[in-house]
Amino acid sequence: MILIDYLFKIETFFDIFILISIFVKNLFHRLIILNSLNSMIFRKTIPFILCMCFGTYLSAQTLRIDSLKHLFSSYNDNSYEKGKLLLDISKEYRYIDTAVCKMYIWEALQMAQAIGSARLEWETYWTLGTYYHHGDIQPFLAYTNYKKAEQLLLKANVDDKGELCGLYTNLMIQFFQINDMDNVAYYADKILKIAAQWYDLTTLIPFDVNLVQSKYDMVTLILGAQIFKGVALYIDNSGQEALDFFENMFRKIILMEKDYNYSNFVADRCIKILFQQNRPREALYYLNWCRENVETNESIGLMPSIYADFAKVYIILNQNDSAEYFIKKAWELPVIDYQARMSLYNSHSSIEANKGNYQNALEFYKKYFHMSDSVAQTGKTSEIARMKNWFELEQKDIEYEILQQEKQKQKRLILILSVALLLIFALLSLLILLYRKTTEKNSELKKLHTVKDKLFSVISHDLRTPLAALTSVLRFASKKTLDAKMRERFFKDISSRVDDTFSLLDNLLCWSKNQMQKIVPSPASFNIRAEIQEIIDNSQNIAQTKKISLTNLCENHNVFADRDMFAVVVRNLIANAIKYSHPESEVKITAQFINDNKMITVSVKDVGIGMSQEVQDNLFKLTKTKSVKGTSNESGTGLGLTLCADFVKMNGGDIWFDSREGEGTTFCFSVPS
């Protein structure tokens, strides 16, 4: 009938292996419960049954792994779902091949970090912590990976707070297994603090059912936290207060119909306290409940310790027959844990002593003593290892804190140094800028000072001299002692000096205005030949005194420039040509296109004294120009050429010259056409 019931649940070929395994396992447990182990035939079939169960389990496990791998290969791109399959495969290998199990976990971790999935990453660290907790048992590594999972969970701020409670439950149980009750209480409090947001912790009724959204059974997690917190609180307490607490928790678990493992655990605590209080009959209630619970749930692993506790109770009650019955049942079990074996040896020794079989009692006691001594040594070794691990953990935590503090100090120091260097750099840049500005201003002031000296020299000498001469001539002419021929000569001389003085004054005013107000050109289109001819006509009076002919060879081209500035440049160049030309010579003015007709070059060529190399090198530099007398002893200042250079450049052109000492000079300048 049992097999028929299971057959209705078969859905796939894989389920057949699972159900066969379950059926064989149930059959085996029921035979034990029915005390069939007394049969010699069945004793001989135990290895066969165990091999059969193990083989069935492996077959089902292999099919399960193959199914997961096939599903894994169906994913093309890395994703959370693909990484979750890696974790599922690793769990299947946990008790088959720990190396392969760990390999799949690491592969999932690499995938999580590659795709940036925080959820997959903390689930992987959680799985890795469980691996070190239950598989390759290394408490320190289990704790380290659980803590990484916790950090990622807190950082991700996951909505399902049950995730954190589940993780804290694992940490709580781990610390309980290594007997670190301070941390047991610490993580129990964390669970209860989170759960208190949803549940009344006394009644375990949620404040609002709609708010409780978790894939975990929160009531079970709360009960676990309350139980383990009580264990941590009453670990060395066997008084009535401890008993009341565990009995209350026992009733609450039964009422809630929650995890039977918790009920066994709490019942066991009650049994131990009742033993210490020498109340064996009351302990029988919890023992009978545990026996029924274990047999119902077919947990063979818990039976030896329960039968051993039954034997202890009946020895205390002087019911040796009942005690022997449970000792015999315990020894007939296929697997007996270390603690149960010790208790059975001790109970057996007590029964033999009560019967007067002291030799047998001594033999059983020796076995008990050797095992207890071995357990004590193992316990000490485990405690030393645990203390060493946690000492190393604390040292690493301290080192990490120190390292973080050092890093913070270094960051602050680097920040301070960076700001200081930045301020120093800014200050140096400001000082350099101020120095450059000061140097430029000093240079400009020096230049202006030199220009000022030059201007005063021009005003005091080149302007004052002709005016003084003109005054003398006018005074002499006013005495009416001159004849007509002399008077004509004086008037010509006066006219020439007035023209020179006017030209000098005009240049001086133009240059001063340009320096002080920075004249802005106003370009316009005009005929170059007509403009130059007008300037020639105005210069004929000066040219005739030296019998110099002025020839306009320009064609009717238009230029685009400031007309007044153009006139100043041409007038000054013609005046200089006349000044430095030999008498009875010719000054030619020409114009031609250059640069694809974009510019026009104007040339003023004279046949005169030319310029030395020293004069040529400083020609357009007002502060370095040396005055050179003309062919008729005319004075010069260099101011006109400086003004010409400024005006030509302001109109987008350039000025240059070609001079040979004793042969003459040609001045050229360009303007836009």
C-alpha positions as CSV (number, residue, x, y, z in Angstrom):
1,M,0.0,0.0,0.0
2,I,2.9,2.4,0.8
3,L,4.4,1.8,-2.7
4,I,1.0,2.3,-4.4
5,D,0.5,5.6,-2.5
6,Y,3.9,6.9,-3.8
7,L,3.2,5.7,-7.4
8,F,0.4,8.2,-7.8
9,K,3.0,11.0,-7.2
10,I,5.3,9.9,-10.1
11,E,5.5,12.6,-12.9
12,T,8.9,12.0,-14.5
13,F,11.4,9.3,-15.0
14,F,13.6,11.2,-12.5
15,D,10.9,10.9,-9.8
16,I,11.0,7.1,-10.1
17,F,14.5,7.0,-8.6
18,I,13.6,9.5,-5.9
19,L,10.5,7.5,-4.9
20,I,12.3,4.2,-4.9
21,S,14.9,5.8,-2.6
22,I,12.2,7.2,-0.3
23,F,10.4,3.8,-0.3
24,V,13.5,1.8,0.6
25,K,14.4,4.4,3.3
26,N,10.9,4.3,4.8
27,L,10.9,0.5,4.8
28,F,14.2,0.4,6.5
29,H,13.1,2.8,9.2
30,R,9.8,1.0,9.8
31,L,11.6,-2.3,10.2
32,I,13.8,-0.7,12.8
33,I,10.9,0.7,14.6
34,L,9.1,-2.7,14.6
35,N,12.2,-4.1,16.2
36,S,13.0,-6.3,13.2
37,L,16.7,-5.8,13.8
38,N,16.6,-8.7,16.3
39,S,16.4,-11.0,13.3
40,M,19.8,-12.5,12.2
41,I,18.5,-12.7,8.6
42,F,17.8,-9.0,8.6
43,R,21.1,-8.2,10.2
44,K,22.8,-9.8,7.2
45,T,20.7,-7.8,4.8
46,I,21.6,-4.5,6.4
47,P,24.7,-3.9,4.2
48,F,22.7,-4.9,1.1
49,I,19.8,-2.5,2.0
50,L,22.3,0.4,2.7
51,C,24.1,-0.2,-0.6
52,M,20.8,-0.3,-2.4
53,C,19.7,3.0,-0.8
54,F,23.0,4.7,-1.5
55,G,23.0,3.4,-5.1
56,T,19.5,4.7,-5.6
57,Y,20.4,8.0,-4.1
58,L,23.4,8.4,-6.3
59,S,21.4,7.5,-9.4
60,A,18.7,10.1,-8.6
61,Q,21.4,12.6,-7.7
62,T,23.2,12.0,-11.0
63,L,20.0,12.5,-13.0
64,R,19.3,15.7,-11.0
65,I,22.7,17.1,-11.8
66,D,22.4,16.2,-15.5
67,S,19.1,17.9,-15.6
68,L,20.5,21.1,-14.1
69,K,23.6,21.0,-16.4
70,H,21.3,20.6,-19.4
71,L,19.3,23.6,-18.3
72,F,22.5,25.6,-17.6
73,S,23.8,24.9,-21.2
74,S,20.5,26.3,-22.6
75,Y,21.5,29.9,-21.5
76,N,23.6,31.8,-24.0
77,D,24.4,34.9,-22.0
78,N,25.5,35.3,-18.4
79,S,22.6,36.3,-16.1
80,Y,21.3,35.9,-12.6
81,E,19.3,32.8,-13.5
82,K,22.3,31.1,-15.1
83,G,24.5,31.9,-12.0
84,K,21.7,30.6,-9.7
85,L,21.8,27.3,-11.6
86,L,25.6,27.1,-10.9
87,L,24.7,27.4,-7.1
88,D,22.1,24.7,-7.4
89,I,24.6,22.4,-9.1
90,S,27.1,23.1,-6.4
91,K,24.6,22.1,-3.7
92,E,24.0,18.7,-5.4
93,Y,27.8,18.1,-5.2
94,R,28.1,19.2,-1.6
95,Y,28.1,15.6,-0.1
96,I,29.4,13.9,-3.3
97,D,32.5,15.8,-4.3
98,T,33.4,18.9,-2.2
99,A,36.1,20.0,-4.7
100,V,33.6,20.1,-7.6
101,C,31.1,21.8,-5.3
102,K,33.5,24.6,-4.5
103,M,34.5,25.0,-8.2
104,Y,30.9,25.7,-9.2
105,I,30.5,28.2,-6.3
106,W,33.6,30.1,-7.4
107,E,32.4,30.1,-11.0
108,A,29.1,31.6,-9.9
109,L,31.0,34.2,-7.9
110,Q,33.0,35.2,-11.0
111,M,29.9,35.4,-13.0
112,A,28.2,37.6,-10.4
113,Q,31.1,40.0,-10.4
114,A,31.3,40.0,-14.2
115,I,27.6,40.9,-14.7
116,G,27.5,43.2,-11.6
117,S,24.6,41.3,-10.0
118,A,24.6,42.2,-6.3
119,R,21.9,39.6,-5.5
120,L,23.8,36.7,-7.1
121,E,27.0,37.8,-5.4
122,W,25.6,37.8,-1.9
123,E,23.8,34.5,-2.6
124,T,27.1,33.0,-3.7
125,Y,29.0,34.2,-0.6
126,W,26.1,32.8,1.5
127,T,26.4,29.4,-0.3
128,L,30.2,29.5,0.2
129,G,29.7,30.2,3.9
130,T,27.3,27.2,4.1
131,Y,29.9,25.1,2.3
132,Y,32.5,25.9,4.9
133,H,29.9,25.4,7.7
134,H,28.5,22.0,6.7
135,G,30.9,20.6,4.0
136,D,34.5,21.4,4.3
137,I,34.1,22.5,7.9
138,Q,36.2,25.6,8.6
139,P,34.3,27.9,11.0
140,F,36.6,30.9,10.3
141,L,36.0,30.8,6.5
142,A,32.3,30.1,7.0
143,Y,32.1,33.3,9.2
144,T,34.1,35.4,6.7
145,N,31.9,34.5,3.8
146,Y,28.7,34.9,5.8
147,K,29.9,38.4,6.7
148,K,30.6,39.3,3.1
149,A,27.1,38.2,2.2
150,E,25.7,40.3,5.1
151,Q,27.7,43.4,3.9
152,L,26.3,43.0,0.3
153,L,22.8,42.4,1.6
154,L,22.9,45.5,3.7
155,K,24.4,47.5,0.8
156,A,21.7,46.2,-1.6
157,N,19.0,47.2,0.9
158,V,16.9,44.1,-0.1
159,D,13.1,44.5,0.5
160,D,12.8,40.9,1.9
161,K,14.3,41.4,5.4
162,G,13.7,37.7,5.9
163,E,16.9,37.2,3.8
164,L,18.9,38.9,6.6
165,C,17.1,36.9,9.2
166,G,17.9,33.6,7.4
167,L,21.6,34.6,7.2
168,Y,21.7,35.6,10.8
169,T,20.2,32.3,11.7
170,N,23.0,30.5,10.0
171,L,25.6,32.6,11.9
172,M,23.8,32.0,15.1
173,I,23.8,28.2,14.7
174,Q,27.4,28.3,13.7
175,F,28.4,30.2,16.8
176,F,26.3,27.8,18.9
177,Q,28.2,24.8,17.4
178,I,31.5,26.3,18.6
179,N,30.0,27.3,21.9
180,D,30.4,31.0,21.4
181,M,27.3,32.1,23.3
182,D,28.0,35.9,23.2
183,N,27.7,35.8,19.4
184,V,24.8,33.5,19.6
185,A,22.9,36.1,21.6
186,Y,24.2,38.9,19.4
187,Y,22.7,37.4,16.2
188,A,19.6,36.2,17.9
189,D,18.9,39.9,18.9
190,K,19.5,41.0,15.4
191,I,16.9,38.5,14.1
192,L,14.4,39.6,16.8
193,K,15.0,43.3,16.1
194,I,14.1,42.8,12.4
195,A,11.1,40.6,13.1
196,A,9.7,43.0,15.7
197,Q,8.9,45.3,12.7
198,W,6.3,42.8,11.5
199,Y,5.4,40.5,14.4
200,D,4.3,40.7,18.0
201,L,7.2,38.6,19.4
202,T,5.1,37.3,22.3
203,T,2.1,35.9,20.3
204,L,4.0,35.6,17.0
205,I,1.0,37.2,15.2
206,P,1.9,39.7,12.4
207,F,0.7,43.3,12.8
208,D,-0.4,43.2,9.1
209,V,-0.4,40.0,7.0
210,N,-0.1,42.1,3.8
211,L,3.2,43.6,5.1
212,V,4.8,40.2,5.6
213,Q,6.4,39.3,2.3
214,S,9.2,36.8,2.7
215,K,10.2,33.5,1.2
216,Y,11.2,32.4,4.6
217,D,9.0,31.1,7.4
218,M,9.5,34.1,9.7
219,V,7.7,32.4,12.7
220,T,10.2,29.5,12.6
221,L,13.1,32.0,12.4
222,I,11.7,34.0,15.4
223,L,11.2,30.8,17.4
224,G,14.8,29.8,16.6
225,A,16.2,33.2,17.6
226,Q,14.2,33.1,20.9
227,I,15.3,29.5,21.7
228,F,19.0,30.2,21.0
229,K,18.9,33.4,22.9
230,G,17.5,31.4,25.9
231,V,20.3,28.8,25.5
232,A,22.9,31.6,25.6
233,L,21.2,33.1,28.6
234,Y,20.8,29.9,30.6
235,I,23.8,28.0,29.3
236,D,25.1,27.5,32.9
237,N,21.7,27.7,34.6
238,S,19.8,24.6,35.6
239,G,17.4,26.3,37.9
240,Q,13.6,26.7,37.8
241,E,13.8,29.9,35.7
242,A,15.7,28.1,32.9
243,L,13.3,25.2,33.1
244,D,10.3,27.5,32.9
245,F,11.7,29.2,29.8
246,F,12.3,26.0,27.9
247,E,9.0,24.5,28.9
248,N,7.2,27.6,27.7
249,M,9.1,27.5,24.4
250,F,8.3,23.8,24.1
251,R,4.5,24.5,24.4
252,K,4.8,27.5,22.0
253,I,6.5,25.2,19.3
254,I,3.9,22.5,19.7
255,L,1.1,25.1,19.6
256,M,2.5,26.6,16.4
257,E,3.2,23.2,14.9
258,K,6.6,24.3,13.8
259,D,9.9,22.6,13.0
260,Y,10.1,19.3,15.0
261,N,13.9,19.7,15.2
262,Y,13.4,22.8,17.4
263,S,10.9,20.9,19.5
264,N,13.4,18.0,20.0
265,F,16.1,20.5,20.8
266,V,14.0,22.3,23.4
267,A,12.7,19.0,24.9
268,D,16.3,17.8,25.2
269,R,17.1,21.0,27.2
270,C,14.2,20.3,29.5
271,I,15.4,16.7,30.0
272,K,19.0,17.8,30.9
273,I,17.7,20.4,33.4
274,L,15.3,17.8,35.0
275,F,18.2,15.3,35.2
276,Q,20.3,18.0,37.0
277,Q,17.4,18.7,39.4
278,N,17.0,14.9,40.0
279,R,13.4,14.8,38.6
280,P,13.6,11.7,36.3
281,R,9.9,11.0,36.2
282,E,9.1,14.4,34.8
283,A,11.9,13.9,32.3
284,L,10.1,10.8,31.0
285,Y,7.3,13.0,29.6
286,Y,9.7,14.8,27.3
287,L,11.6,11.6,26.5
288,N,8.4,9.8,25.4
289,W,7.4,12.9,23.3
290,C,10.9,12.9,21.6
291,R,10.7,9.2,21.0
292,E,7.3,9.4,19.3
293,N,8.4,12.5,17.3
294,V,11.6,10.9,16.1
295,E,9.9,7.6,15.2
296,T,7.2,9.6,13.3
297,N,9.7,11.6,11.4
298,E,12.0,8.6,11.0
299,S,15.1,10.3,12.3
300,I,17.4,7.4,13.1
301,G,20.3,9.6,14.1
302,L,18.5,10.9,17.2
303,M,17.3,7.5,18.5
304,P,20.6,6.4,20.2
305,S,20.7,9.5,22.5
306,I,17.0,9.2,23.3
307,Y,17.3,5.5,24.2
308,A,20.4,6.3,26.3
309,D,18.5,8.9,28.2
310,F,15.6,6.4,28.8
311,A,18.2,4.0,30.3
312,K,19.6,6.8,32.6
313,V,16.1,7.6,33.8
314,Y,15.2,3.9,34.6
315,I,18.6,3.4,36.4
316,I,17.8,6.4,38.6
317,L,14.4,4.8,39.3
318,N,16.0,1.4,40.0
319,Q,14.1,-0.2,37.1
320,N,17.1,-2.1,35.7
321,D,15.0,-4.3,33.3
322,S,13.6,-1.3,31.6
323,A,17.0,0.3,31.5
324,E,18.5,-2.9,29.9
325,Y,15.7,-2.9,27.3
326,F,16.5,0.5,26.0
327,I,20.3,-0.1,26.2
328,K,19.7,-3.2,24.0
329,K,17.5,-1.3,21.6
330,A,20.2,1.4,21.3
331,W,23.0,-1.1,20.6
332,E,20.9,-2.7,17.8
333,L,20.8,0.6,15.9
334,P,23.1,0.7,12.9
335,V,24.7,4.0,13.8
336,I,25.4,5.3,17.3
337,D,27.0,8.7,17.9
338,Y,29.9,9.2,20.2
339,Q,28.0,10.9,23.1
340,A,25.3,8.2,23.0
341,R,27.9,5.5,23.1
342,M,29.5,7.0,26.1
343,S,26.2,7.3,27.9
344,L,25.4,3.7,27.1
345,Y,28.7,2.5,28.5
346,N,28.2,4.4,31.7
347,S,24.6,3.2,32.1
348,H,25.7,-0.4,31.3
349,S,28.4,-0.1,34.0
350,S,25.8,1.1,36.5
351,I,23.4,-1.8,35.8
352,E,26.2,-4.4,36.1
353,A,27.3,-2.8,39.4
354,N,23.7,-3.0,40.6
355,K,23.6,-6.7,39.7
356,G,26.9,-7.3,41.5
357,N,28.8,-8.0,38.3
358,Y,31.7,-5.8,39.2
359,Q,34.1,-7.1,36.7
360,N,31.7,-6.4,33.9
361,A,30.9,-3.0,35.4
362,L,34.6,-2.2,35.5
363,E,35.1,-3.2,31.8
364,F,32.2,-0.9,30.8
365,Y,33.4,1.9,33.0
366,K,36.9,1.6,31.4
367,K,35.3,2.0,28.0
368,Y,33.3,5.0,29.2
369,F,36.4,6.5,30.8
370,H,38.6,6.1,27.7
371,M,35.9,7.6,25.5
372,S,35.2,10.5,27.9
373,D,38.9,11.2,28.1
374,S,39.2,11.1,24.3
375,V,36.2,13.4,24.0
376,A,37.8,15.8,26.6
377,Q,41.0,15.8,24.6
378,T,39.2,16.3,21.4
379,G,37.1,19.1,23.0
380,K,40.3,20.8,24.3
381,T,41.8,20.5,20.8
382,S,38.7,21.9,19.2
383,E,38.5,24.7,21.8
384,I,42.1,25.6,21.2
385,A,41.5,25.5,17.4
386,R,38.4,27.6,17.9
387,M,40.2,30.1,20.1
388,K,43.0,30.3,17.6
389,N,40.7,30.8,14.7
390,W,38.8,33.6,16.5
391,F,42.0,35.1,17.7
392,E,43.2,35.3,14.2
393,L,39.9,36.7,13.1
394,E,40.1,39.4,15.8
395,Q,43.7,40.1,14.9
396,K,42.6,40.5,11.2
397,D,39.7,42.7,12.2
398,I,42.1,44.9,14.3
399,E,44.6,45.0,11.5
400,Y,41.9,45.9,9.0
401,E,40.6,48.7,11.3
402,I,44.2,50.0,11.7
403,L,44.7,49.7,8.0
404,Q,41.5,51.6,7.3
405,Q,42.5,54.3,9.8
406,E,45.9,54.6,8.2
407,K,44.3,54.8,4.8
408,Q,42.0,57.6,6.1
409,K,45.0,59.4,7.6
410,Q,46.9,59.0,4.3
411,K,43.9,60.3,2.4
412,R,43.6,63.3,4.7
413,L,47.4,63.9,4.5
414,I,47.3,63.6,0.7
415,L,44.3,66.0,0.6
416,I,46.1,68.5,2.8
417,L,49.3,68.2,0.8
418,S,47.3,68.5,-2.5
419,V,45.5,71.6,-1.3
420,A,48.8,73.1,0.0
421,L,50.6,72.3,-3.3
422,L,47.6,73.8,-5.2
423,L,47.8,77.0,-3.0
424,I,51.6,77.2,-3.5
425,F,51.2,76.7,-7.2
426,A,48.4,79.3,-7.4
427,L,50.6,81.7,-5.3
428,L,53.6,81.1,-7.5
429,S,51.4,81.5,-10.6
430,L,50.1,84.8,-9.2
431,L,53.6,86.0,-8.3
432,I,54.9,85.1,-11.8
433,L,51.9,86.8,-13.4
434,L,52.4,89.9,-11.2
435,Y,56.1,89.8,-12.0
436,R,55.4,89.6,-15.7
437,K,52.9,92.4,-15.6
438,T,55.3,94.5,-13.5
439,T,58.1,93.7,-16.0
440,E,55.9,94.6,-18.9
441,K,54.7,97.7,-17.2
442,N,58.3,98.7,-16.4
443,S,59.3,98.0,-20.0
444,E,56.4,99.9,-21.3
445,L,57.1,102.8,-18.9
446,K,60.7,102.7,-19.9
447,K,59.7,102.8,-23.5
448,L,57.3,105.6,-22.9
449,H,59.9,107.4,-20.9
450,T,62.3,107.1,-23.9
451,V,59.6,108.2,-26.3
452,K,58.8,111.1,-24.0
453,D,62.5,112.1,-24.1
454,K,62.5,111.8,-27.8
455,L,59.4,113.9,-28.2
456,F,60.8,116.6,-25.9
457,S,63.9,116.5,-28.0
458,V,61.9,116.9,-31.2
459,I,59.8,119.7,-29.7
460,S,62.7,121.5,-28.1
461,H,65.1,121.1,-31.0
462,D,63.4,120.2,-34.3
463,L,60.4,122.4,-33.7
464,R,62.0,125.2,-31.8
465,T,64.9,125.7,-34.2
466,P,62.9,126.4,-37.3
467,L,60.5,128.6,-35.3
468,A,63.4,130.6,-33.9
469,A,65.0,131.0,-37.4
470,L,61.6,132.0,-38.7
471,T,61.3,134.6,-36.0
472,S,64.7,136.0,-36.8
473,V,64.0,136.3,-40.5
474,L,60.7,138.0,-39.9
475,R,62.4,140.5,-37.6
476,F,65.1,141.2,-40.1
477,A,62.5,141.6,-42.9
478,S,60.5,144.0,-40.8
479,K,63.3,146.6,-40.8
480,K,62.7,147.3,-44.5
481,T,66.4,147.2,-45.3
482,L,66.2,144.4,-47.7
483,D,66.0,144.9,-51.5
484,A,63.4,143.1,-53.6
485,K,65.8,140.2,-54.6
486,M,66.9,139.6,-51.0
487,R,63.3,139.8,-49.8
488,E,62.2,137.2,-52.4
489,R,65.0,134.9,-51.3
490,F,64.0,135.4,-47.6
491,F,60.3,134.6,-48.3
492,K,61.2,131.4,-50.2
493,D,63.3,130.3,-47.2
494,I,60.5,131.2,-44.8
495,S,58.0,129.3,-46.9
496,S,60.3,126.2,-46.9
497,R,60.8,126.4,-43.2
498,V,57.1,126.8,-42.5
499,D,56.3,123.8,-44.7
500,D,58.9,121.7,-42.8
501,T,57.6,122.8,-39.5
502,F,54.0,122.2,-40.5
503,S,54.9,118.7,-41.7
504,L,56.7,118.0,-38.4
505,L,53.9,119.4,-36.3
506,D,51.4,117.4,-38.3
507,N,53.4,114.1,-37.8
508,L,53.8,114.9,-34.1
509,L,50.1,115.4,-33.6
510,C,49.1,112.3,-35.5
511,W,51.6,110.1,-33.7
512,S,50.6,111.5,-30.2
513,K,47.0,111.0,-31.0
514,N,47.6,107.4,-32.1
515,Q,49.7,106.6,-29.0
516,M,47.2,108.1,-26.6
517,Q,43.8,107.3,-28.2
518,K,44.7,104.3,-30.4
519,I,43.2,105.6,-33.6
520,V,40.8,103.0,-35.2
521,P,41.2,102.8,-39.0
522,S,38.1,103.6,-41.2
523,P,38.8,101.9,-44.4
524,A,37.2,102.9,-47.7
525,S,37.8,102.4,-51.4
526,F,39.5,105.2,-53.3
527,N,41.6,105.7,-56.5
528,I,45.3,105.4,-55.7
529,R,46.6,107.5,-58.6
530,A,44.3,110.5,-57.8
531,E,45.2,110.4,-54.1
532,I,49.0,110.3,-54.8
533,Q,48.7,113.0,-57.4
534,E,47.1,115.3,-54.9
535,I,49.9,114.7,-52.4
536,I,52.5,115.4,-55.2
537,D,50.8,118.7,-56.0
538,N,51.0,119.7,-52.4
539,S,54.7,118.8,-52.3
540,Q,55.8,120.5,-55.5
541,N,56.8,123.7,-53.6
542,I,59.3,121.9,-51.5
543,A,60.6,119.8,-54.5
544,Q,61.1,122.9,-56.7
545,T,63.5,124.4,-54.2
546,K,65.9,121.5,-55.0
547,K,64.8,121.2,-58.7
548,I,63.5,117.6,-58.0
549,S,60.8,116.3,-60.3
550,L,58.0,114.1,-58.8
551,T,56.7,111.5,-61.2
552,N,53.4,109.6,-60.6
553,L,53.6,106.3,-62.5
554,C,50.6,104.7,-60.7
555,E,47.7,103.4,-62.7
556,N,44.0,104.0,-61.9
557,H,43.8,101.2,-59.2
558,N,41.5,101.3,-56.2
559,V,42.7,100.5,-52.7
560,F,40.7,99.7,-49.5
561,A,42.3,101.5,-46.6
562,D,41.9,104.5,-44.3
563,R,42.3,107.5,-46.6
564,D,43.9,109.9,-44.1
565,M,46.4,107.3,-42.9
566,F,47.3,106.4,-46.5
567,A,47.9,110.1,-47.2
568,V,50.1,110.5,-44.1
569,V,52.2,107.5,-45.2
570,V,52.7,108.7,-48.8
571,R,53.3,112.3,-47.8
572,N,56.0,111.3,-45.3
573,L,57.7,109.0,-47.8
574,I,57.7,111.7,-50.6
575,A,59.0,114.3,-48.1
576,N,61.8,112.0,-47.0
577,A,62.6,111.2,-50.7
578,I,62.9,114.9,-51.5
579,K,64.9,115.6,-48.3
580,Y,67.6,112.9,-49.1
581,S,67.6,113.2,-52.9
582,H,70.3,115.0,-54.8
583,P,69.2,118.3,-56.5
584,E,68.0,118.1,-60.0
585,S,67.1,114.4,-59.5
586,E,63.8,112.5,-59.9
587,V,61.4,110.8,-57.3
588,K,59.3,108.1,-58.9
589,I,56.0,106.8,-57.3
590,T,54.7,103.5,-58.7
591,A,52.0,100.9,-57.7
592,Q,51.5,97.3,-58.7
593,F,49.3,94.3,-57.7
594,I,50.7,91.4,-55.7
595,N,49.3,88.2,-54.0
596,D,46.8,87.4,-56.8
597,N,45.6,91.0,-57.0
598,K,44.6,91.0,-53.3
599,M,47.2,93.6,-52.3
600,I,48.8,96.7,-54.0
601,T,52.4,97.7,-53.4
602,V,53.2,101.4,-53.5
603,S,56.9,102.3,-54.1
604,V,58.6,105.7,-53.6
605,K,62.1,105.7,-55.2
606,D,64.7,108.4,-54.9
607,V,68.2,109.0,-56.2
608,G,70.0,110.3,-53.1
609,I,72.5,109.7,-50.4
610,G,71.0,106.3,-49.3
611,M,71.4,104.9,-45.7
612,S,74.2,103.3,-43.8
613,Q,73.7,99.9,-42.3
614,E,73.4,101.3,-38.7
615,V,70.6,103.7,-39.8
616,Q,68.9,100.8,-41.6
617,D,68.9,98.6,-38.5
618,N,67.2,101.2,-36.4
619,L,65.0,102.9,-39.0
620,F,61.5,102.2,-37.6
621,K,62.6,102.4,-33.9
622,L,61.8,105.9,-32.6
623,T,64.0,105.5,-29.5
624,K,67.1,104.4,-31.5
625,T,66.7,106.5,-34.6
626,K,69.5,109.0,-35.2
627,S,68.8,112.2,-37.1
628,V,70.5,112.4,-40.5
629,K,70.8,115.7,-42.3
630,G,69.3,116.0,-45.8
631,T,71.1,116.9,-49.0
632,S,70.3,120.6,-48.4
633,N,71.1,120.3,-44.7
634,E,67.5,119.6,-43.8
635,S,66.9,118.1,-40.3
636,G,65.2,114.8,-39.6
637,T,63.6,113.1,-36.6
638,G,62.5,109.6,-37.6
639,L,59.1,110.3,-36.2
640,G,57.5,110.2,-39.7
641,L,58.8,106.7,-40.6
642,T,57.6,105.4,-37.2
643,L,54.2,106.8,-37.8
644,C,54.2,105.3,-41.4
645,A,55.0,101.8,-40.0
646,D,52.2,102.0,-37.4
647,F,49.6,103.2,-39.9
648,V,50.5,100.6,-42.6
649,K,50.2,97.7,-40.1
650,M,46.9,99.1,-38.8
651,N,45.5,98.9,-42.4
652,G,46.6,95.3,-42.8
653,G,49.7,95.9,-44.8
654,D,53.5,95.8,-44.4
655,I,56.4,98.3,-45.0
656,W,59.9,97.7,-46.2
657,F,62.8,99.4,-48.0
658,D,65.9,98.9,-50.2
659,S,68.7,101.3,-49.7
660,R,72.3,101.6,-51.0
661,E,74.5,104.2,-49.5
662,G,75.4,106.9,-52.1
663,E,72.9,105.5,-54.6
664,G,69.4,106.1,-53.2
665,T,66.5,104.4,-51.4
666,T,63.3,102.8,-52.4
667,F,60.5,102.6,-49.7
668,C,57.6,100.2,-50.3
669,F,54.4,99.5,-48.5
670,S,51.3,97.3,-49.2
671,V,47.6,98.0,-48.8
672,P,44.5,95.8,-49.5
673,S,43.1,96.3,-53.0
